[in-house]
Amino acid sequence: MNTRLISRIAITSLIFLAAILLGRLLWVRYMDSPWTRDGRVRADVVDIAPDVAGLVEEVAVRDNQPVKKGDLLFRIDPEHYLDRVAEARAQLAARRAELELKQREAKRRVLADDRVVSQEERENAGLLASGAGAAYLAAKAKLEEAKLDLSRTEVRSPVDGWVSNLLVRPGDFAHVGAAELAVIDRNSFWVYGYFEENKVALLKAGDPARIRLLGSGKTLSGHVESIAHGISDRDNPTDPRLLANVNPSFNWVRLAQRIPVRIRLDATPRDVNLVAGMTCTVTVSPKAAPEH
């Protein structure tokens, strides 16, 4: 056997062994390593709904516009609420005058001779003064409520972020509690990675994670914040009588359930435009167990 043939056999064997080793490494990485392509970028979305009703007088923002906390989003016509404030002030003034009158009457009866004013009249005067005081406090609270409603005609952003799903227009009637737009909180971005159930046991809170965004190819760093402790069982719904409705069929090939794992981002680079709903690949590097 010549040297050339031996060399070919050796090279072929090395290539074959390298292929087996590489295949084994890929198999272990795919089957046993905690990673998933099913990741989603999430963010806190604040539904902006007015606390008072009325005609929308002004919309101060555009769709997708960045806003700061406290920036004006839209304004409701304040005329009705100005009238309520004026009415509440007048009512408060009337209650104040009534309170002063009842207090003076009660004081005069206390100072009067027992032959002129009976004990019962003194007590009644004191009770009337106390009632007038309660009515004054109620009117004062009514004025504060009217002022609060007036201030709420200006709807402002509660967080730093971006306007989204702007539906309100000048002239629309805004209803109490009905969302007119949303603001995406710029400081609340996080990632949900949906890991196969056979890989969740490898994960622990605090494990470092790498997030690769599908659209931009950018890689972000983070760590496991928490792991979900419950998902819906679609094969076992409940019937109207609260009995288990068990699926009579069973597939021999069972796909692993996907468990949500929340990933907290360590930092967001300035050149990365995160959008809630983006798809990403999440790879977690489990920390080595401490030696005892």
Backbone torsions as a table, in degrees:
resi	resn	phi	psi	omega
1	MET	NA	125.6	-175.9
2	ASN	-82.4	168.4	-176.6
3	THR	-65.1	-37.6	-178.4
4	ARG	-61.9	-42.0	-179.4
5	LEU	-65.8	-41.4	178.2
6	ILE	-61.6	-40.7	179.8
7	SER	-63.3	-41.6	179.5
8	ARG	-63.6	-43.4	179.6
9	ILE	-63.3	-42.1	-179.2
10	ALA	-64.5	-43.7	180.0
11	ILE	-64.4	-43.3	178.6
12	THR	-61.8	-40.8	179.3
13	SER	-64.8	-41.7	179.1
14	LEU	-63.7	-42.1	178.2
15	ILE	-63.2	-41.4	179.6
16	PHE	-63.4	-43.7	178.7
17	LEU	-66.6	-40.1	178.0
18	ALA	-63.3	-39.6	177.9
19	ALA	-63.6	-42.0	178.0
20	ILE	-63.0	-44.6	-179.7
21	LEU	-64.0	-43.7	179.1
22	LEU	-64.0	-42.8	177.7
23	GLY	-61.9	-38.9	178.1
24	ARG	-64.6	-43.6	179.2
25	LEU	-63.1	-41.8	178.6
26	LEU	-65.4	-39.6	179.1
27	TRP	-63.9	-44.7	178.8
28	VAL	-64.1	-41.8	-179.6
29	ARG	-64.5	-41.0	-177.7
30	TYR	-73.0	-39.9	-173.1
31	MET	-88.8	-36.2	-170.4
32	ASP	-110.3	-23.3	-177.6
33	SER	-77.9	139.9	179.9
34	PRO	-78.2	92.5	176.2
35	TRP	-147.6	159.5	179.2
36	THR	-155.7	144.6	172.8
37	ARG	-86.0	-12.7	-175.9
38	ASP	-91.2	73.2	177.5
39	GLY	-119.0	148.5	-179.7
40	ARG	-133.5	135.1	172.7
41	VAL	-78.8	130.5	-179.1
42	ARG	-125.4	161.4	177.4
43	ALA	-154.5	156.4	175.7
44	ASP	-75.1	128.2	179.7
45	VAL	-113.6	121.6	-178.8
46	VAL	-97.8	115.9	174.9
47	ASP	-77.3	123.6	-177.7
48	ILE	-96.9	111.7	178.5
49	ALA	-125.5	139.1	-179.2
50	PRO	-71.5	150.9	177.9
51	ASP	-90.3	-10.9	176.5
52	VAL	-131.9	159.3	-179.0
53	ALA	-102.3	156.9	177.1
54	GLY	155.9	177.0	178.3
55	LEU	-75.0	136.1	177.6
56	VAL	-75.8	119.7	-177.2
57	GLU	-90.4	-35.8	-175.6
58	GLU	-150.8	139.2	171.0
59	VAL	-113.7	116.6	-170.2
60	ALA	-95.3	0.6	-175.6
61	VAL	-131.6	167.4	174.8
62	ARG	-115.9	163.1	178.2
63	ASP	-63.5	137.1	179.1
64	ASN	69.9	12.6	179.4
65	GLN	-77.6	136.9	173.4
66	PRO	-71.2	141.5	179.8
67	VAL	-135.5	157.1	174.3
68	LYS	-104.4	159.4	176.9
69	LYS	-60.5	127.2	-179.3
70	GLY	96.9	-10.0	178.3
71	ASP	-67.0	143.9	178.7
72	LEU	-70.9	129.6	177.1
73	LEU	-98.2	-55.0	173.5
74	PHE	-154.9	161.5	-175.7
75	ARG	-124.3	135.1	176.4
76	ILE	-95.9	143.3	-179.6
77	ASP	-53.1	119.9	-172.7
78	PRO	-91.1	1.8	-171.2
79	GLU	-58.4	-47.1	-179.3
80	HIS	-61.8	-36.8	-176.6
81	TYR	-77.5	-29.1	172.5
82	LEU	-65.1	-40.2	177.7
83	ASP	-64.2	-38.1	179.6
84	ARG	-67.4	-35.4	176.7
85	VAL	-65.4	-44.0	179.0
86	ALA	-63.1	-41.6	178.7
87	GLU	-64.5	-40.9	179.5
88	ALA	-66.2	-36.5	177.4
89	ARG	-66.0	-41.5	178.2
90	ALA	-64.6	-41.0	178.2
91	GLN	-63.8	-38.6	178.3
92	LEU	-65.0	-41.1	178.5
93	ALA	-63.3	-39.3	178.8
94	ALA	-66.0	-41.0	179.1
95	ARG	-67.5	-34.0	177.6
96	ARG	-66.0	-43.5	179.1
97	ALA	-64.2	-41.5	178.8
98	GLU	-64.1	-39.2	178.9
99	LEU	-63.7	-44.3	179.6
100	GLU	-62.3	-39.7	179.3
101	LEU	-63.3	-46.2	-178.8
102	LYS	-66.8	-36.5	178.3
103	GLN	-65.7	-39.8	179.7
104	ARG	-67.5	-40.9	178.3
105	GLU	-62.7	-42.7	179.4
106	ALA	-64.8	-37.5	179.6
107	LYS	-67.4	-40.2	179.1
108	ARG	-63.6	-39.0	-179.3
109	ARG	-70.6	-31.7	176.6
110	VAL	-67.3	-38.2	-177.1
111	LEU	-82.3	-14.3	-176.8
112	ALA	-72.5	157.8	179.7
113	ASP	-68.6	149.9	-179.1
114	ASP	-63.7	-24.6	179.6
115	ARG	-76.6	-19.9	-179.8
116	VAL	-94.1	-43.7	-176.9
117	VAL	-121.3	127.6	-180.0
118	SER	-79.4	166.5	177.5
119	GLN	-63.7	-34.9	179.5
120	GLU	-64.7	-40.7	178.8
121	GLU	-65.5	-38.9	176.3
122	ARG	-61.0	-45.8	-179.5
123	GLU	-63.9	-42.1	178.7
124	ASN	-62.4	-40.3	179.2
125	ALA	-64.9	-40.0	177.3
126	GLY	-64.3	-39.9	178.5
127	LEU	-66.9	-38.9	177.6
128	LEU	-63.7	-38.3	177.3
129	ALA	-65.6	-39.7	177.8
130	SER	-65.0	-40.3	177.4
131	GLY	-64.1	-39.4	177.1
132	ALA	-64.5	-35.8	177.0
133	GLY	-65.0	-39.9	177.6
134	ALA	-65.9	-40.2	178.2
135	ALA	-64.4	-36.6	176.9
136	TYR	-63.9	-43.8	178.8
137	LEU	-64.0	-37.8	178.0
138	ALA	-64.9	-41.5	178.0
139	ALA	-65.5	-36.9	177.3
140	LYS	-64.4	-41.8	177.4
141	ALA	-65.0	-36.6	178.8
142	LYS	-64.0	-38.4	177.5
143	LEU	-65.1	-43.3	178.8
144	GLU	-62.7	-37.8	177.7
145	GLU	-65.4	-40.8	178.7
146	ALA	-64.9	-39.8	176.6
147	LYS	-64.2	-40.1	178.5
148	LEU	-62.6	-44.8	178.4
149	ASP	-61.2	-38.7	178.1
150	LEU	-63.5	-42.7	179.4
151	SER	-66.4	-30.4	-178.7
152	ARG	-76.2	-4.6	173.9
153	THR	-68.9	-18.5	173.3
154	GLU	-100.5	109.4	-177.8
155	VAL	-91.5	121.1	-175.0
156	ARG	-119.0	159.3	-178.3
157	SER	-73.1	131.7	178.9
158	PRO	-83.6	-12.4	-176.4
159	VAL	-143.2	166.1	168.8
160	ASP	-78.2	135.2	-179.9
161	GLY	173.3	-148.2	-177.7
162	TRP	-130.7	139.8	175.6
163	VAL	-71.6	137.7	179.9
164	SER	-141.4	146.1	175.1
165	ASN	56.2	50.8	-179.9
166	LEU	-73.1	113.1	-176.9
167	LEU	-110.0	-19.6	-173.4
168	VAL	-82.6	144.6	178.0
169	ARG	-135.0	153.8	176.1
170	PRO	-57.2	133.7	-177.2
171	GLY	99.6	-17.3	175.2
172	ASP	-68.4	154.0	174.4
173	PHE	-97.6	120.2	-178.7
174	ALA	-90.8	130.1	178.9
175	HIS	-101.4	148.7	179.6
176	VAL	-63.5	126.6	176.7
177	GLY	82.4	-3.7	179.0
178	ALA	-91.4	118.3	-176.9
179	ALA	-64.3	131.4	179.4
180	GLU	-107.4	-20.9	177.7
181	LEU	-164.6	175.0	177.8
182	ALA	-130.0	151.8	175.1
183	VAL	-124.2	122.7	178.5
184	ILE	-86.4	120.5	-177.8
185	ASP	-70.5	117.3	-176.7
186	ARG	-69.5	-20.0	-177.4
187	ASN	-99.9	17.8	-173.2
188	SER	-122.3	12.7	-175.2
189	PHE	-68.4	137.9	176.0
190	TRP	-151.1	178.7	-174.6
191	VAL	-129.3	137.5	170.5
192	TYR	-105.9	117.8	173.5
193	GLY	-104.1	128.1	-178.7
194	TYR	-99.7	98.3	-175.0
195	PHE	-93.9	147.7	175.0
196	GLU	-63.6	145.6	-173.2
197	GLU	-62.1	-27.1	179.7
198	ASN	-77.6	-4.8	177.7
199	LYS	-106.9	-11.1	-176.1
200	VAL	-65.5	-32.0	-179.3
201	ALA	-62.6	-20.3	179.9
202	LEU	-82.0	-10.5	-172.9
203	LEU	-100.0	146.2	174.5
204	LYS	-142.0	153.3	177.3
205	ALA	-59.6	132.7	-179.5
206	GLY	100.3	-12.6	178.4
207	ASP	-63.0	135.1	178.4
208	PRO	-68.9	150.3	-177.8
209	ALA	-139.9	149.7	174.1
210	ARG	-116.6	133.6	-178.5
211	ILE	-117.7	118.9	178.8
212	ARG	-108.7	115.6	-178.0
213	LEU	-73.9	135.6	-176.8
214	LEU	-70.0	-40.7	-174.1
215	GLY	-72.3	-40.7	-174.0
216	SER	-106.0	-16.4	-176.3
217	GLY	76.7	4.5	178.6
218	LYS	-73.0	149.3	178.9
219	THR	-115.0	128.4	178.7
220	LEU	-113.0	158.1	178.0
221	SER	-110.7	150.2	179.0
222	GLY	-164.5	-166.9	176.8
223	HIS	-151.1	157.1	180.0
224	VAL	-67.7	123.8	179.1
225	GLU	-96.1	-42.3	-179.8
226	SER	-163.9	163.0	179.1
227	ILE	-123.6	133.5	-178.4
228	ALA	-63.3	146.5	-179.4
229	HIS	-112.4	15.9	177.8
230	GLY	-171.7	138.9	172.7
231	ILE	-135.1	163.9	-177.4
232	SER	-74.3	142.2	176.4
233	ASP	-100.8	98.6	-176.7
234	ARG	-73.0	-18.5	179.9
235	ASP	-87.4	-1.1	-177.4
236	ASN	-137.9	65.1	176.5
237	PRO	-74.0	171.1	180.0
238	THR	-108.3	133.3	-179.8
239	ASP	-80.4	174.1	-176.9
240	PRO	-58.7	-21.8	179.5
241	ARG	-96.1	16.6	176.4
242	LEU	65.3	26.0	175.0
243	LEU	-98.3	150.3	179.1
244	ALA	-67.3	130.8	178.4
245	ASN	-103.9	87.5	-172.7
246	VAL	-79.4	132.4	178.0
247	ASN	-68.2	122.5	-176.8
248	PRO	-73.4	-18.2	-179.4
249	SER	-98.2	150.4	-179.5
250	PHE	-139.4	124.1	179.8
251	ASN	-82.9	132.8	179.6
252	TRP	-67.3	-33.6	176.7
253	VAL	-91.3	111.0	-177.3
254	ARG	-107.5	127.6	176.8
255	LEU	-86.3	142.4	-179.7
256	ALA	-66.6	138.4	176.2
257	GLN	-67.4	154.0	178.1
258	ARG	-103.0	123.6	-177.8
259	ILE	-105.6	126.5	179.2
260	PRO	-70.1	130.9	176.0
261	VAL	-123.6	122.7	-177.7
262	ARG	-86.0	126.5	-179.6
263	ILE	-111.6	123.3	177.0
264	ARG	-91.3	131.1	179.4
265	LEU	-78.0	133.5	178.2
266	ASP	-72.8	-41.3	179.1
267	ALA	-162.8	154.6	178.7
268	THR	-116.0	114.7	178.5
269	PRO	-59.5	147.9	-178.3
270	ARG	-65.0	-26.9	-177.3
271	ASP	-87.7	5.7	179.6
272	VAL	-104.7	122.3	178.5
273	ASN	-96.3	93.1	-179.4
274	LEU	-75.3	137.2	177.9
275	VAL	-130.3	126.8	178.2
276	ALA	-60.1	128.1	-177.4
277	GLY	106.4	-9.0	177.2
278	MET	-59.9	148.6	176.2
279	THR	-94.0	145.0	-179.5
280	CYS	-152.4	163.6	173.8
281	THR	-103.9	130.9	-177.1
282	VAL	-115.2	124.5	176.9
283	THR	-122.1	123.5	-178.3
284	VAL	-106.8	137.2	176.3
285	SER	-107.5	96.9	-177.4
286	PRO	-60.0	139.7	177.0
287	LYS	-74.3	145.0	178.4
288	ALA	-68.0	139.9	180.0
289	ALA	-66.9	138.7	-178.9
290	PRO	-66.8	143.0	-179.6
291	GLU	-82.6	140.9	-178.9
292	HIS	-106.8	NA	NA
